[in-house]
Amino acid sequence: NMWGKYGPAGMLVEKGIPSVPTSDTSQDKYMPYVVNDITAFFTLLVGIYFPSVT
């Protein structure tokens, strides 16, 4: 769990911090989460999958 305890069933995951609107940027394709996901997937392919099938 993110905060070390279980909440009631059906409750949305939140931490009680008010949300802040983000500024509108036109370069959303360079978001770090997407780049991190692609990097992790590529590392798994090169480091684990390809050596095991060759």
Backbone torsions as a table, in degrees:
resi	resn	phi	psi	omega
1	ASN	NA	154.1	-178.9
2	MET	-72.8	-34.3	-176.1
3	TRP	-121.0	14.7	171.6
4	GLY	77.7	17.7	176.2
5	LYS	-154.9	157.8	179.4
6	TYR	-94.7	141.5	176.1
7	GLY	-101.1	179.0	178.6
8	PRO	-66.8	153.7	-179.0
9	ALA	-64.2	138.2	177.4
10	GLY	84.8	-2.1	-179.5
11	MET	-81.6	139.1	178.3
12	LEU	-70.3	149.8	179.9
13	VAL	-80.8	119.0	177.3
14	GLU	-156.2	162.8	-177.0
15	LYS	-112.5	1.7	178.5
16	GLY	84.7	11.6	177.4
17	ILE	-96.5	133.0	-179.1
18	PRO	-63.7	142.4	-178.9
19	SER	-78.5	149.3	-179.8
20	VAL	-119.3	126.4	179.2
21	PRO	-66.2	141.7	-180.0
22	THR	-88.3	157.7	175.8
23	SER	-76.0	147.9	-177.8
24	ASP	-78.3	110.1	178.6
25	THR	-111.0	148.2	-178.6
26	SER	-92.1	-5.9	-178.3
27	GLN	-107.4	54.4	179.8
28	ASP	-74.6	-12.5	-178.6
29	LYS	-73.5	-12.2	179.2
30	TYR	-103.5	31.2	179.8
31	MET	-65.7	140.2	-175.1
32	PRO	-66.4	-27.1	-179.5
33	TYR	-68.0	-38.5	179.8
34	VAL	-69.1	-43.7	179.8
35	VAL	-64.1	-41.4	178.8
36	ASN	-63.7	-40.6	179.6
37	ASP	-64.8	-43.2	179.6
38	ILE	-65.5	-41.1	179.4
39	THR	-63.7	-43.5	179.5
40	ALA	-65.0	-41.5	-179.9
41	PHE	-65.2	-43.1	179.0
42	PHE	-63.7	-40.5	177.8
43	THR	-62.5	-41.2	177.4
44	LEU	-63.7	-41.9	179.4
45	LEU	-63.2	-49.7	-175.5
46	VAL	-71.8	-40.8	-172.9
47	GLY	-85.0	-27.6	-173.6
48	ILE	-120.4	-52.4	-171.9
49	TYR	-70.2	-53.8	-175.3
50	PHE	-61.3	-44.0	177.5
51	PRO	-64.4	-28.9	-177.6
52	SER	-78.9	-20.0	-179.1
53	VAL	-103.9	-2.0	179.5
54	THR	-106.9	NA	NA
